[in-house]
Amino acid sequence: MTIPGLRERKKQRTRDALIRVALELFTTQGYEGTTVDEIADAVEVSQRTFFRYFASKEDAAFAVQQMVEERFMRALTERPPEEGPFDAMRNAVLSAWDTIGEAIAEVVPVELYVRSFQVIESTPALLAVHLRRSTEMEESIARVIAEREGLDVDADPRPRIAVAAFSGVMRVTGQLWGRSGEPTLEAIRALTEHYLDHLGPALAPDWRT
């Protein structure tokens, strides 16, 4: 593995600091009430420097979420080919939560990540972006699943249907975690596993027997 040089490490520290300050300001004074200049000033860099790392405030708001999603996608592509679609997605997301904690903590405290998720859920402009990003993510996952199964994603509806069900569970668990008062990665992993294990029974035709 190549060790980053001094210049790269400095750039990474600046980027991480911008993310951390942005999320702190978003969670304390609101996304709409925070300007790029305030974020840059708090890190003691110029507005121009901010825009070297992020195209907008929106990009900074979703930077940690982007990292989590990328970790999940890597885990999914590495799942054994003999696993079925739901098992592959389930094991990939649990594996991602097992390994992402240290990476998140290097950028922001996990508690701040939880609070930023709550800001996204309660800010109409960010929620709209979140839903768009989720739709794009679902399409990417569906294409990975279709490729694993040797299917044409545009001819066979099963990959998109399976991913839609999986994504619905993930949205529910994220919302419950954000409101739970237990902002730990262990908590969201346990909640995710519990709800994914109930996906099959929830789709059963008769819940009374």
C-alpha positions in Angstrom: 0.0 0.0 0.0 1.3 3.4 -1.0 1.9 5.8 2.0 0.4 9.2 1.2 3.0 12.0 1.0 3.1 15.1 3.2 1.1 17.1 0.6 -1.6 14.5 0.3 -1.9 14.1 4.1 -2.2 17.9 4.5 -5.0 18.0 1.9 -6.8 15.2 3.6 -6.6 17.0 7.0 -8.0 20.1 5.4 -10.8 18.2 3.8 -11.6 16.4 7.0 -11.6 19.7 9.0 -14.0 21.3 6.5 -16.4 18.3 6.8 -16.2 18.4 10.6 -16.8 22.1 10.9 -19.5 22.1 8.3 -21.5 19.4 10.1 -21.0 21.1 13.5 -22.4 24.3 12.0 -25.2 22.6 10.2 -26.3 20.8 13.4 -26.0 23.9 15.7 -27.3 26.7 13.5 -29.0 24.9 10.6 -28.0 24.1 7.1 -29.8 27.1 5.5 -28.3 29.4 8.2 -24.7 28.4 7.5 -22.6 29.9 4.8 -19.6 28.6 3.0 -17.6 31.6 4.3 -18.4 30.7 7.9 -17.2 27.1 7.3 -14.0 28.3 5.6 -13.3 31.0 8.2 -13.7 28.4 11.0 -11.0 26.2 9.4 -8.9 29.3 8.6 -8.9 28.8 4.8 -10.3 30.8 1.9 -13.6 30.3 0.2 -11.6 29.3 -2.8 -10.0 26.5 -0.9 -13.4 25.2 0.2 -14.5 24.9 -3.4 -11.3 23.0 -4.2 -12.7 20.2 -2.1 -16.5 20.6 -2.4 -18.7 21.9 -5.2 -21.2 23.2 -2.7 -22.4 23.0 1.0 -24.5 20.1 -0.1 -21.4 18.1 -1.0 -20.0 18.7 2.5 -23.2 17.7 4.1 -23.2 14.3 2.4 -19.4 13.7 2.5 -19.5 11.1 5.3 -22.6 9.5 3.9 -20.8 9.1 0.6 -18.0 7.3 2.3 -20.4 4.9 4.0 -22.1 4.2 0.7 -18.8 3.6 -1.1 -17.8 1.1 1.7 -21.1 -0.7 1.2 -20.7 -0.9 -2.6 -17.2 -2.3 -2.3 -18.4 -4.9 0.2 -21.2 -5.9 -2.1 -19.0 -6.4 -5.1 -16.7 -8.6 -2.9 -19.5 -11.0 -1.7 -19.1 -14.6 -2.7 -21.0 -15.4 -6.0 -22.9 -18.3 -4.4 -24.8 -15.9 -2.1 -28.3 -15.0 -3.2 -29.2 -11.4 -3.8 -30.7 -10.6 -0.3 -27.9 -12.5 1.5 -25.3 -10.6 -0.5 -26.9 -7.2 0.4 -27.5 -8.1 4.0 -24.0 -9.4 4.6 -22.5 -6.5 2.7 -24.2 -3.8 4.8 -23.4 -5.6 8.1 -19.8 -6.0 7.0 -19.6 -2.4 6.1 -20.9 -1.3 9.5 -18.3 -3.7 11.1 -15.5 -1.9 9.4 -16.6 1.7 8.8 -16.5 3.0 12.4 -12.8 3.7 12.5 -13.0 5.5 9.1 -15.9 7.7 10.2 -14.2 8.5 13.5 -11.1 9.7 11.7 -13.2 12.4 10.1 -16.0 13.2 12.6 -17.3 11.8 15.9 -20.0 9.2 15.4 -22.4 11.3 17.5 -21.9 14.2 15.1 -22.6 11.9 12.1 -25.9 10.9 13.8 -26.9 14.5 14.4 -26.0 15.4 10.8 -28.3 12.6 9.6 -31.1 14.2 11.7 -30.4 17.5 10.0 -30.7 15.9 6.6 -34.1 14.3 7.6 -35.4 17.6 8.9 -34.2 20.0 6.2 -36.4 20.0 3.0 -33.6 20.9 0.7 -31.3 18.2 2.0 -34.0 15.6 2.3 -34.8 16.1 -1.4 -31.1 15.6 -2.2 -31.0 12.5 0.0 -34.0 11.0 -1.8 -32.4 11.6 -5.2 -29.1 10.1 -4.0 -31.0 7.1 -2.6 -32.6 6.6 -6.0 -29.3 6.7 -7.7 -27.8 4.4 -5.2 -30.6 1.9 -5.6 -30.0 1.8 -9.4 -26.3 1.2 -8.9 -27.0 -1.7 -6.4 -29.6 -3.2 -8.8 -27.1 -3.3 -11.6 -24.5 -5.0 -9.4 -27.1 -7.6 -8.3 -28.2 -8.1 -11.9 -24.6 -8.6 -13.0 -24.0 -11.1 -10.1 -27.1 -13.1 -11.2 -26.4 -12.9 -15.0 -29.5 -10.9 -15.6 -30.5 -7.9 -17.8 -31.6 -5.3 -15.3 -33.8 -3.7 -17.9 -35.5 -6.9 -18.9 -35.9 -8.7 -15.6 -37.6 -6.6 -12.8 -36.3 -8.7 -9.9 -33.1 -6.9 -9.2 -34.8 -3.5 -8.9 -37.7 -5.0 -6.8 -35.3 -6.7 -4.5 -33.2 -3.6 -4.0 -36.3 -1.5 -3.5 -37.3 -3.8 -0.6 -33.8 -3.8 0.8 -33.5 0.0 0.6 -36.9 0.5 2.3 -35.6 -1.4 5.3 -32.4 0.6 5.3 -34.4 3.9 5.3 -36.5 2.7 8.2 -33.6 1.6 10.3 -31.7 4.9 9.6 -34.7 6.9 10.7 -35.2 4.8 13.9 -31.5 5.0 14.7 -31.5 8.7 14.3 -34.3 9.0 16.8 -33.2 6.3 19.2 -30.9 8.3 21.5 -28.3 5.6 21.1 -25.9 7.1 18.5 -23.5 4.2 18.1 -22.5 2.1 15.1 -23.2 -1.0 17.1 -26.7 0.2 17.6 -27.4 0.8 13.9 -25.8 -2.5 13.0 -28.0 -4.4 15.5 -31.1 -2.5 14.3 -30.3 -3.2 10.7 -29.7 -6.9 11.2 -33.0 -7.2 13.2 -35.1 -5.5 10.6 -33.5 -7.2 7.6 -34.2 -10.6 9.4 -37.9 -9.6 9.4 -38.0 -8.7 5.7 -39.0 -12.2 4.7 -41.8 -12.6 7.3 -43.1 -9.1 6.4 -43.5 -10.2 2.8 -45.4 -13.4 3.8 -49.0 -13.5 2.5 -50.5 -14.1 5.9 -49.2 -12.6 9.1 -51.7 -14.3 11.4 -50.5 -17.9 11.0 
